[in-house]
Amino acid sequence: MDIDFEKFEKPLSLGAHAMSGGLVVLWLGFLWLTMPVSSGGIDRVLHLCVGAASAMVIGWLTLAHVWFGNQLKRGADSIRG
């Protein structure tokens, strides 16, 4: 049974772009959750380090989803070369 993936390219592209937006929201929520408070917790320098380290991981995942989404938007020929 042969599956025609060309009809799924646009929904998959939209899903990849939505996932990249969701990752940015996830990162912002993580930064808000780890925000320093006056009653204790982490200080500003550690918060900056946590934000920078998590930005690298989330940033690469976001860029990968945008790249795959753009490939799917262009069509099947752009994926195979």
C-alpha positions in Angstrom: 0.0 0.0 0.0 1.6 3.2 -1.2 0.9 6.3 1.0 0.8 9.7 -0.7 2.6 12.1 1.6 2.2 15.2 -0.6 -1.3 15.9 0.8 0.1 16.0 4.3 3.0 18.5 3.5 1.0 21.7 4.3 -0.5 20.4 7.7 2.9 19.1 8.7 4.6 22.4 7.8 2.0 24.3 9.8 2.5 21.9 12.7 6.3 22.4 12.6 6.0 26.1 12.7 3.4 25.9 15.5 5.8 23.7 17.4 8.6 26.3 17.1 6.2 29.0 18.5 5.3 26.6 21.3 9.0 26.1 22.2 9.5 29.8 22.5 6.5 30.1 24.8 7.9 27.1 26.8 11.2 28.8 27.2 9.6 32.1 28.3 7.6 30.1 30.9 10.7 28.4 32.1 12.4 31.8 32.5 9.4 33.1 34.4 9.4 30.0 36.6 13.0 30.3 37.6 12.9 34.1 38.2 14.7 35.2 41.3 12.5 36.4 44.2 13.3 38.3 47.3 12.4 35.4 49.7 15.2 33.2 48.3 16.0 30.9 45.4 18.5 31.6 42.7 20.3 34.9 42.2 20.4 37.1 39.1 23.7 35.7 37.8 22.5 32.1 38.0 19.2 33.1 36.4 21.1 34.6 33.5 23.2 31.4 33.2 20.1 29.2 33.3 18.4 31.4 30.7 21.4 31.4 28.4 22.0 27.6 28.6 18.3 26.8 28.1 18.2 29.3 25.2 20.8 27.3 23.3 18.9 24.1 23.6 15.4 25.6 22.9 16.9 27.8 20.1 18.4 24.9 18.2 15.1 22.9 18.5 13.2 25.9 17.3 15.5 26.5 14.3 15.3 22.8 13.4 11.5 23.0 13.4 11.4 26.1 11.3 13.9 24.6 8.8 11.8 21.4 8.5 8.6 23.4 8.2 10.1 25.5 5.4 11.3 22.4 3.6 7.8 20.9 3.8 6.2 24.2 2.6 8.4 24.2 -0.5 7.3 20.6 -1.4 8.7 17.2 -1.8 11.4 18.1 -4.3 13.2 20.3 -1.9 13.5 17.5 0.7 15.1 15.0 -1.6 17.4 17.5 -3.3 
